[in-house]
Amino acid sequence: MLRSPMSENDVRSLRLGDEVTLSGTAFTARDEAHLRALELARKGERVPFDLEGKMLFHCGPIVENDGEGWRLIAAGPTTSARMNEMEPDFIRRFKPRAIIGKGGMSKPTLEAMREHGCVYFAFTGGAAVVAAQGIKEIKGVHWLDLGMPEAVWQMEMQDFGPVIVAMDAHGNSIFESVANAVRSNLKAIGRDR
């Protein structure tokens, strides 16, 4: 089990294919939250949350306010490639130690992860209700004006997962390995057009 906030040593000790569960603080962020945070940072303004050493969850949760606070209903991962263009700069500026998502990310993002000690955890798509069971509390919300799925939700995870290390802090990617194997197999059977 890993607990957020995490140290650089925590994530650099992980290797491709490791299976872990996660506990501690995580923040959701999708396209609009990435854009706003980067825009504020470029203007020299602060964002209202601190991601350094924590987990960034590519997720648009379904949440309801039951009158006593926020209650999480579902929290499935968003396709991470949607943030490819922004993620390298996001990692460099805000220094999360882990990203949780599905589908993997680009080589520039992998390079930023290697440089700054960040790891990508893959979680199964289509299991939003199961994912919600590993989130014990909604601690707060930022930028709700962006809408529920695009807002930044601060969550407290407990035994979330298991997740798989799909991109490690050493520049390795399961997604790249699989793509290379497919290309090699296609070439071997003469279908590499």
Helices and strands as residue ranges (DSSP letters): E 2-4, H 8-12, E 19-28, H 31-42, E 55-57, E 62-65, E 70-74, G 80-83, H 87-94, E 98-101, H 107-116, E 119-122, H 128-133, E 135-142, G 144-146, E 152-167, H 174-188
